[in-house]
Amino acid sequence: MIFNSFQFLWLFPLILITYYGCSRLLNKKRIPKASNYILLAISYLLYAQWNPAYTLILLGVTLCTYLSAIIIEKQEAYGKKRYIIYSAATLTLLPLIVFKYYDFIIGSFKELFAHCGITLGLQGLNWAIPLGLSFFTFQAVGYLWDVYYRKIKAEHNLADYMLFVSFFPQIMSGPISKAQSLLPQIKTERTFDYEKSVQGLKWLLWGFFLKTVMADRLGVYVDTVYSCYELHSGLTCLVASIFYSLQIYGDFAGYSLMAIGVGRMLGFDLINNFNRPYFSASITEFWRRWHISLSLWLKDYVYIPLGGSRCSKLKCYRNIFLTFLVSGIWHGANWTFILWGILHGAFQIMEKALNMQKDDCKGIVRAVRILITFMLVNFAWIFFRMPDIHSGLDVCRKIFTDIGGSFFVNAQSIVLGLFAASIVFVKECFEESGSSFTLFNNRHTVVRWLSYTITVILILLLGVFDSTQFIYVNF
């Protein structure tokens, strides 16, 4: 279910009524954990709405990690336990490798052998990638390793664990929740909470604004330019690249806020995936603020197991590089994503080598570093957005060599998108400075309701309502 669709606007209120109404009715009949069974059924039905056959993949990943975790917990011998965890993790990742990376691997081999004059007859798979496959697979694998490291005990209630993996607000594009955070909430009896629901609606409303008004408006300009970048000047490509940086933030942060808001209305507290990332003074700080749940996952299950920073400088640099190589591969089966990950790894290694990874600078120094960081992030986003490395390099070449050409004007997208981006920028400036300035949570009722009303009007007047898919759904 896409949050920015009309289906969501009429279906989610029915889900809320069914969820709380049936839970209360069944609780009166002393049926324990009725709310979990209802929510589990809703999650699977919504997932099946996209492609019923792929619920088997979701169920398979769930059962594999559920049973493996119980076996690991009972196993005393270290050697056998290690064998089980590696086997279980490989089996869990197998659908992700097959669906997401098989065609990429086969295509790369074909291209490599073609350069040597050899033709391979290997066939690709003409299958769509199951929705949210990367997200729920990483969440399940993270749980498995937490049990292995004895950070948590294995979950023995199958229904609770199935809900942990398939919880519908986050299955499509995250956040990637940790078991020690989400499972205790699943086990807690939940009732309708007015304050939580109000806060959830506020996050949902702001997420709608970020997605439909800022991201999708800027996306119109970005798609127009990048679809035929050869015909545009370097200045136009530069503006399109900046707009894409704003678009992907509004798109992904908007989805995350919607997911958090929906979760809050259902009685859950999900991790906030963003903390004003474009106010970062280094790439290291950027990754503490951008896609926080993935950053924590990579840190806990890739970077630290490799040795983290508690090793020699060269090994530490290696660990950073491999971690961001994994990040690039996770984002998609394309060399552009791998290059994007390598760039971010290289930027962090350079920062660490120059001792510039700390974010304790202030004033004009911090402002300059924020600008430099944004430029580096923006440069990497070009390869993230383009279909192949060659076109990404062409866009970069145009930006550096054809900056004086004519500028493509799409007045509506530029004006409305920048207007929305300005509102977001001002809001985040006040949040960054620690000011008590706030609109949605203002102590004056008139100010709060005026803010809600204006935001709703802006969404209705300026928003793009074509159920545009969220960018990170593809990952």
C-alpha positions as CSV (number, residue, x, y, z in Angstrom):
1,M,0.0,0.0,0.0
2,I,1.5,3.3,-1.2
3,F,1.2,6.0,1.5
4,N,0.8,8.8,-1.0
5,S,-2.2,7.2,-2.8
6,F,-5.9,7.7,-2.5
7,Q,-6.2,4.0,-1.6
8,F,-4.3,4.7,1.5
9,L,-6.5,7.7,2.5
10,W,-9.7,5.5,2.5
11,L,-8.2,2.1,3.5
12,F,-6.0,3.1,6.5
13,P,-8.9,4.5,8.5
14,L,-10.7,1.2,8.0
15,I,-7.6,-0.6,9.1
16,L,-7.4,1.5,12.3
17,I,-11.1,0.9,13.1
18,T,-10.7,-2.9,12.4
19,Y,-7.5,-3.1,14.4
20,Y,-8.6,-1.4,17.5
21,G,-12.3,-2.4,17.3
22,C,-11.7,-6.2,16.8
23,S,-8.8,-6.1,19.3
24,R,-11.1,-4.7,22.0
25,L,-13.9,-7.1,21.2
26,L,-11.6,-10.1,21.3
27,N,-9.9,-9.0,24.5
28,K,-13.2,-8.9,26.2
29,K,-13.6,-12.5,25.3
30,R,-10.2,-13.1,26.9
31,I,-8.4,-14.0,23.6
32,P,-4.7,-13.1,24.3
33,K,-2.7,-11.1,21.8
34,A,-5.7,-10.6,19.5
35,S,-4.2,-7.3,18.2
36,N,-1.1,-9.1,17.0
37,Y,-3.0,-11.7,15.0
38,I,-5.2,-9.0,13.4
39,L,-2.1,-6.8,12.6
40,L,-0.3,-9.9,11.2
41,A,-3.3,-10.7,8.9
42,I,-3.5,-7.1,7.7
43,S,0.3,-7.0,7.0
44,Y,0.2,-10.2,4.9
45,L,-3.0,-9.2,3.1
46,L,-1.5,-5.9,2.1
47,Y,1.7,-7.6,1.0
48,A,-0.3,-10.1,-1.0
49,Q,-2.1,-7.3,-2.7
50,W,1.0,-6.5,-4.7
51,N,1.9,-10.1,-5.7
52,P,0.3,-13.0,-3.7
53,A,3.0,-15.5,-4.9
54,Y,5.8,-13.4,-3.2
55,T,4.2,-13.8,0.2
56,L,5.9,-17.3,0.0
57,I,9.3,-15.5,-0.1
58,L,8.4,-13.4,2.9
59,L,7.2,-16.5,4.8
60,G,10.3,-18.5,3.8
61,V,12.7,-15.8,5.0
62,T,10.7,-15.6,8.3
63,L,10.6,-19.3,8.9
64,C,14.2,-19.8,8.1
65,T,15.4,-17.2,10.6
66,Y,12.8,-18.2,13.2
67,L,13.9,-21.8,13.3
68,S,17.6,-21.1,12.8
69,A,17.6,-18.7,15.8
70,I,16.0,-21.3,18.1
71,I,18.6,-24.0,17.0
72,I,21.5,-21.5,17.5
73,E,20.2,-20.6,21.0
74,K,20.1,-24.3,22.0
75,Q,23.5,-25.2,20.5
76,E,26.4,-25.1,22.9
77,A,29.3,-26.1,20.7
78,Y,30.8,-23.0,19.2
79,G,31.9,-24.7,16.0
80,K,28.4,-26.1,15.2
81,K,26.8,-22.8,16.2
82,R,29.1,-20.9,13.8
83,Y,28.3,-23.4,11.0
84,I,24.6,-22.9,11.6
85,I,24.6,-19.1,11.6
86,Y,26.6,-19.0,8.3
87,S,24.4,-21.6,6.7
88,A,21.2,-19.9,7.9
89,A,22.4,-16.4,6.9
90,T,23.3,-17.7,3.4
91,L,19.9,-19.4,3.0
92,T,18.1,-16.3,4.2
93,L,20.0,-14.1,1.7
94,L,19.5,-16.5,-1.2
95,P,16.2,-15.0,-2.4
96,L,17.8,-11.5,-2.3
97,I,20.8,-12.7,-4.3
98,V,18.6,-14.6,-6.9
99,F,15.9,-12.0,-7.4
100,K,18.0,-8.8,-7.1
101,Y,21.5,-9.8,-8.3
102,Y,21.3,-12.8,-10.5
103,D,20.6,-10.8,-13.7
104,F,23.3,-8.3,-12.8
105,I,25.9,-11.1,-12.2
106,I,25.0,-12.9,-15.4
107,G,25.0,-9.7,-17.4
108,S,28.4,-8.7,-16.0
109,F,29.9,-12.1,-17.0
110,K,28.4,-11.9,-20.5
111,E,29.9,-8.4,-21.0
112,L,33.3,-9.5,-19.6
113,F,33.4,-12.6,-21.9
114,A,32.1,-10.6,-24.9
115,H,35.2,-8.4,-24.6
116,C,37.2,-11.6,-25.0
117,G,35.2,-12.7,-28.0
118,I,33.3,-15.3,-26.2
119,T,29.5,-15.5,-26.3
120,L,27.7,-17.0,-23.2
121,G,24.2,-18.4,-23.6
122,L,23.3,-17.8,-19.9
123,Q,19.6,-16.8,-19.5
124,G,18.5,-14.1,-17.1
125,L,15.4,-14.1,-15.0
126,N,12.4,-12.0,-16.1
127,W,11.0,-11.7,-12.6
128,A,10.0,-8.6,-10.6
129,I,11.8,-8.1,-7.3
130,P,9.5,-8.9,-4.3
131,L,8.4,-5.7,-2.6
132,G,10.7,-4.7,0.3
133,L,13.0,-7.7,-0.2
134,S,16.2,-5.9,0.9
135,F,14.5,-4.4,3.9
136,F,12.8,-7.4,5.5
137,T,15.8,-9.7,4.6
138,F,18.3,-7.4,6.4
139,Q,15.9,-7.1,9.4
140,A,15.6,-10.9,9.6
141,V,19.4,-11.4,9.2
142,G,20.1,-8.8,11.9
143,Y,17.8,-10.6,14.3
144,L,19.7,-13.9,13.5
145,W,23.1,-12.4,14.3
146,D,21.7,-10.7,17.5
147,V,20.7,-14.2,18.7
148,Y,24.1,-15.6,17.7
149,Y,25.9,-12.8,19.6
150,R,23.5,-13.4,22.6
151,K,22.3,-9.8,22.5
152,I,18.8,-11.1,22.6
153,K,17.1,-14.5,23.2
154,A,15.5,-16.3,20.3
155,E,11.8,-15.5,19.8
156,H,9.6,-18.7,20.3
157,N,6.3,-17.1,19.5
158,L,6.0,-17.6,15.7
159,A,3.1,-15.1,15.3
160,D,5.1,-12.4,17.1
161,Y,8.1,-13.0,15.0
162,M,6.1,-13.1,11.8
163,L,4.7,-9.7,12.7
164,F,8.3,-8.4,13.4
165,V,9.4,-9.3,9.9
166,S,6.2,-8.3,8.0
167,F,5.0,-5.2,9.9
168,F,3.3,-3.3,7.0
169,P,4.3,0.3,7.7
170,Q,8.0,-0.5,7.3
171,I,8.2,-3.5,5.1
172,M,8.1,-1.5,1.8
173,S,11.1,0.9,2.5
174,G,12.1,0.6,6.1
175,P,13.2,1.6,8.6
176,I,15.1,-1.5,9.4
177,S,14.1,-2.2,13.0
178,K,16.2,-4.1,15.5
179,A,14.6,-7.0,17.3
180,Q,15.4,-5.6,20.8
181,S,13.5,-2.5,19.9
182,L,10.4,-3.8,18.0
183,L,9.7,-7.2,19.5
184,P,9.1,-5.9,23.0
185,Q,6.6,-3.5,21.6
186,I,4.9,-6.4,19.7
187,K,4.6,-8.3,23.0
188,T,3.1,-5.4,24.8
189,E,-0.7,-5.1,24.8
190,R,-1.7,-1.9,22.9
191,T,-4.8,0.2,23.2
192,F,-5.8,3.3,21.4
193,D,-3.8,6.3,22.6
194,Y,-5.1,9.7,21.6
195,E,-1.8,11.5,22.2
196,K,0.2,9.0,20.1
197,S,-2.4,9.1,17.3
198,V,-2.2,12.9,17.2
199,Q,1.6,12.8,17.0
200,G,1.4,10.1,14.3
201,L,-1.0,12.3,12.2
202,K,1.4,15.2,12.5
203,W,4.3,13.1,11.2
204,L,2.0,11.6,8.5
205,L,1.0,15.1,7.4
206,W,4.6,16.4,7.2
207,G,5.7,13.3,5.3
208,F,2.9,13.9,2.8
209,F,4.2,17.4,2.3
210,L,7.8,16.3,1.8
211,K,6.8,13.6,-0.7
212,T,4.0,15.2,-2.8
213,V,4.9,18.9,-2.7
214,M,8.7,19.0,-2.5
215,A,10.1,15.6,-3.8
216,D,7.6,15.0,-6.6
217,R,7.6,18.6,-7.9
218,L,11.3,18.7,-8.1
219,G,11.2,15.2,-9.6
220,V,9.4,16.5,-12.6
221,Y,12.3,18.8,-13.5
222,V,14.9,16.1,-12.6
223,D,13.3,13.4,-14.8
224,T,12.9,15.9,-17.7
225,V,16.5,16.9,-17.7
226,Y,18.1,13.5,-16.9
227,S,16.0,11.6,-19.5
228,C,17.8,13.6,-22.3
229,Y,20.8,15.2,-20.5
230,E,22.7,15.3,-23.8
231,L,20.5,18.1,-25.0
232,H,21.0,20.3,-21.9
233,S,23.7,22.5,-20.7
234,G,26.1,21.9,-17.8
235,L,24.2,24.6,-15.7
236,T,20.9,22.7,-16.3
237,C,22.5,19.4,-15.3
238,L,24.0,21.0,-12.2
239,V,20.7,22.4,-11.1
240,A,19.0,19.0,-11.9
241,S,21.6,17.3,-9.7
242,I,21.0,19.6,-6.8
243,F,17.2,19.2,-7.3
244,Y,17.7,15.4,-7.2
245,S,19.6,15.7,-3.9
246,L,16.6,17.5,-2.5
247,Q,14.1,15.1,-4.2
248,I,15.6,11.9,-2.8
249,Y,15.7,13.5,0.7
250,G,12.1,14.6,0.5
251,D,11.0,11.3,-1.0
252,F,12.8,9.0,1.5
253,A,12.4,11.2,4.6
254,G,8.8,11.7,3.6
255,Y,8.2,7.9,3.5
256,S,10.0,7.4,6.8
257,L,7.9,10.0,8.5
258,M,4.7,8.4,7.1
259,A,5.9,5.0,8.3
260,I,6.7,6.4,11.7
261,G,3.3,8.2,11.8
262,V,1.3,5.1,10.8
263,G,3.3,3.0,13.3
264,R,2.6,5.5,16.1
265,M,-1.1,5.4,15.4
266,L,-1.0,1.6,15.7
267,G,0.9,2.0,19.0
268,F,4.5,1.4,17.9
269,D,7.6,3.6,18.1
270,L,9.7,3.1,15.0
271,I,13.3,4.5,14.6
272,N,13.6,7.9,13.0
273,N,15.6,7.4,9.8
274,F,16.7,11.0,9.3
275,N,18.1,13.8,11.3
276,R,18.7,16.8,9.0
277,P,21.4,15.1,6.9
278,Y,22.2,18.0,4.7
279,F,23.4,20.0,7.7
280,S,26.3,17.6,8.2
281,A,29.8,19.0,8.3
282,S,31.4,15.7,7.1
283,I,30.5,12.6,5.2
284,T,31.0,10.7,8.5
285,E,28.4,12.9,10.1
286,F,26.1,12.6,7.1
287,W,25.9,8.9,7.6
288,R,25.0,9.4,11.2
289,R,22.0,11.4,10.0
290,W,21.0,9.7,6.7
291,H,19.2,6.4,6.6
292,I,20.1,5.9,10.2
293,S,18.6,2.4,10.5
294,L,20.7,1.1,7.6
295,S,23.8,2.9,8.9
296,L,23.4,1.2,12.3
297,W,22.8,-2.2,10.6
298,L,26.0,-1.8,8.6
299,K,27.9,-0.7,11.7
300,D,26.7,-3.6,13.8
301,Y,26.8,-6.4,11.3
302,V,29.6,-5.4,8.8
303,Y,31.9,-2.7,10.2
304,I,32.4,-3.9,13.8
305,P,32.7,-7.7,12.9
306,L,35.4,-6.7,10.4
307,G,37.3,-5.1,13.3
308,G,35.8,-1.6,13.3
309,S,38.3,1.1,14.3
310,R,40.0,-1.0,16.9
311,C,42.8,-2.1,14.6
312,S,45.6,-0.5,12.5
313,K,44.9,2.5,10.3
314,L,45.1,0.5,7.1
315,K,42.7,-2.2,8.4
316,C,40.3,0.5,9.6
317,Y,40.3,2.1,6.2
318,R,39.7,-1.4,4.7
319,N,36.8,-1.9,7.0
320,I,35.3,1.5,6.0
321,F,35.7,0.7,2.3
322,L,34.1,-2.8,2.6
323,T,31.2,-1.5,4.7
324,F,30.3,1.1,2.1
325,L,30.9,-1.4,-0.7
326,V,28.2,-3.5,0.9
327,S,26.0,-0.4,1.2
328,G,26.3,0.3,-2.5
329,I,25.6,-3.4,-3.4
330,W,22.5,-3.4,-1.1
331,H,21.1,-0.3,-2.8
332,G,20.9,-2.0,-6.2
333,A,22.2,-4.4,-8.8
334,N,24.1,-1.9,-10.9
335,W,27.7,-0.7,-11.1
336,T,26.4,2.9,-10.5
337,F,25.3,1.9,-6.9
338,I,28.6,0.1,-6.3
339,L,30.5,3.3,-7.5
340,W,28.3,5.4,-5.2
341,G,29.2,3.2,-2.2
342,I,32.9,3.3,-3.1
343,L,32.8,7.1,-3.3
344,H,31.2,7.4,0.1
345,G,33.8,5.0,1.5
346,A,36.6,6.9,-0.1
347,F,35.3,10.2,1.2
348,Q,35.2,8.8,4.8
349,I,38.7,7.3,4.5
350,M,40.1,10.7,3.4
351,E,38.3,12.4,6.2
352,K,39.7,10.0,8.7
353,A,43.2,10.3,7.3
354,L,43.0,14.1,7.6
355,N,41.3,13.9,11.0
356,M,38.3,15.8,9.6
357,Q,35.6,13.3,10.6
358,K,34.7,15.1,13.8
359,D,31.7,17.5,13.8
360,D,32.7,19.9,16.6
361,C,33.5,22.9,14.4
362,K,31.3,26.0,14.7
363,G,30.5,29.3,12.9
364,I,31.8,30.0,9.4
365,V,34.1,27.0,9.5
366,R,31.1,24.7,10.0
367,A,29.1,26.5,7.3
368,V,31.9,26.0,4.8
369,R,32.3,22.4,5.7
370,I,28.5,21.8,5.4
371,L,28.6,23.3,1.9
372,I,31.6,21.1,0.9
373,T,29.9,18.0,2.3
374,F,26.7,18.7,0.4
375,M,28.7,19.2,-2.8
376,L,30.4,15.8,-2.3
377,V,27.1,14.1,-1.5
378,N,25.5,15.8,-4.5
379,F,28.3,14.6,-6.8
380,A,27.8,11.0,-5.6
381,W,24.0,11.2,-6.1
382,I,24.6,11.8,-9.9
383,F,25.9,8.2,-10.3
384,F,23.2,7.0,-7.9
385,R,20.5,8.5,-10.2
386,M,21.9,7.7,-13.7
387,P,21.3,4.3,-15.3
388,D,25.0,3.6,-16.0
389,I,28.4,4.9,-15.1
390,H,29.0,6.2,-18.6
391,S,26.0,8.5,-18.5
392,G,26.9,9.6,-15.0
393,L,30.4,10.6,-16.2
394,D,28.8,12.4,-19.2
395,V,26.6,14.5,-16.8
396,C,29.7,15.3,-14.7
397,R,31.7,16.3,-17.8
398,K,28.9,18.6,-18.9
399,I,28.7,20.3,-15.5
400,F,32.5,21.0,-15.5
401,T,32.9,21.9,-19.2
402,D,29.5,23.4,-20.4
403,I,28.5,25.5,-17.4
404,G,27.9,28.6,-19.6
405,G,25.2,27.1,-21.8
406,S,21.5,27.9,-21.9
407,F,19.4,27.1,-18.9
408,F,16.3,24.9,-19.2
409,V,13.3,26.5,-17.4
410,N,10.3,24.6,-16.2
411,A,8.7,27.4,-14.2
412,Q,6.1,25.4,-12.3
413,S,8.5,22.6,-11.1
414,I,11.2,25.1,-10.2
415,V,9.1,27.6,-8.4
416,L,6.8,25.2,-6.6
417,G,9.6,22.7,-5.7
418,L,11.9,25.5,-4.4
419,F,9.1,27.0,-2.5
420,A,8.5,23.7,-0.7
421,A,12.2,23.2,-0.2
422,S,12.5,26.6,1.3
423,I,9.8,25.8,3.9
424,V,11.6,22.5,4.8
425,F,15.0,24.4,5.0
426,V,13.6,27.1,7.4
427,K,11.9,24.4,9.5
428,E,15.1,22.4,9.8
429,C,17.3,25.5,10.4
430,F,15.2,26.2,13.5
431,E,15.4,22.6,14.6
432,E,19.1,22.5,14.1
433,S,19.7,25.6,16.2
434,G,17.7,24.1,19.1
435,S,15.1,26.9,18.9
436,S,11.8,26.4,20.6
437,F,10.1,27.6,17.4
438,T,7.6,25.1,16.2
439,L,4.3,25.1,14.5
440,F,2.7,21.6,14.7
441,N,3.5,21.4,18.4
442,N,3.0,25.1,19.3
443,R,1.4,25.6,22.7
444,H,-1.2,27.9,21.1
445,T,-4.1,26.0,19.7
446,V,-4.8,28.6,17.0
447,V,-1.2,28.4,15.7
448,R,-1.3,24.6,15.6
449,W,-4.5,24.4,13.7
450,L,-3.5,27.2,11.3
451,S,-0.3,25.2,10.6
452,Y,-2.3,22.0,9.9
453,T,-4.7,23.8,7.7
454,I,-2.1,25.6,5.6
455,T,-0.1,22.4,5.2
456,V,-3.2,20.5,4.0
457,I,-4.1,23.4,1.6
458,L,-0.5,23.4,0.2
459,I,-0.6,19.6,-0.3
460,L,-4.0,19.8,-2.1
461,L,-3.0,22.7,-4.3
462,L,0.6,22.0,-5.1
463,G,1.0,18.2,-4.5
464,V,1.5,15.6,-7.2
465,F,-1.1,13.0,-6.8
466,D,-0.3,10.3,-9.3
467,S,0.7,7.7,-6.6
468,T,4.4,8.2,-7.6
469,Q,6.3,5.2,-6.2
470,F,8.9,6.0,-3.5
471,I,12.4,5.8,-4.8
472,Y,13.7,3.4,-2.1
473,V,11.0,0.9,-2.8
474,N,13.2,-0.2,-5.7
475,F,16.0,-1.1,-3.3
